[in-house]
């Protein structure tokens, strides 16, 4: 009985990890192509021009505020892609592998929770929705993975 339960939960965990991975990939693409977009109706053309024109020395390198904005935006996109790969790899693991990777699984949950809090405080509804859905997926998957690991140990 516990063997069948563990297998079912392993399939469910895999589905949640794969769903999180796809959401993370979509989030990365939307973020990468969207965060630098500026709508003229926002009336921020002068601000953007100022961000691009003011350069300062940062540890021996001349940078503008715009370059820092773009750099940190791309930095976040890279994190999203990495998290998508991690979630996809967790989905492909056998029960023994999930048991060995539970620290990584829960670290992904904690990291995604932090991203969700940042989105809640500083972003808008679309990234908040993506972050929340991803958080739910990785949390459920990590919880199911613990149950799978427990069932595989009980054999």
ABEGO torsion letter per residue (X at the ends): XAAAAAAAAAAAAAAAAAAAAAAAAAAAAAAAAAAABBBAAAGAAAAAAAAAABBBBBGGBBBBAAAAAAAAAAAAAAAAAAAAAAAAAAAABBAAAAAAAAAAAAAAAAAAAAAAAAAAAABBAAAAAAAAAAAAAAAAAAAAAAAAAAAAAAX
